[in-house]
Amino acid sequence: MLRKIARLFVIKSHWEAYMIIYALALGAVERGSVYLTRFPGFGGKLLFLACTGAVFMAGAKILDCIKYEKAARLEAAQVAESTPDAEQKQAA
């Protein structure tokens, strides 16, 4: 049961990643607007840019991880397919 709940928190597709990145961006812009009102001037603008820049970095990392996990799953599937053939050849 715990594994089923844990699977809800795993990003499996690009669509899910884009939705999470969008949510992160909304939160970052909201936080950045608070910084703009609380710290008027150049400091507020820098903090706003830091918030939005963090979303770009996190989004890139999320998308890269999805690509690498898909490649690892494909490689594991290919190894699993080739392993029984090798065992049959050795037994013969």
ABEGO torsion letter per residue (X at the ends): XAAAAAAAABBABAAAAAAAAAAAAAAAAAAAAAAAAABBEAAAAAAAAAAAAAAAAAAAAAAAAAAAAAAAAAAAAAAAAAAAAAAAAAAX
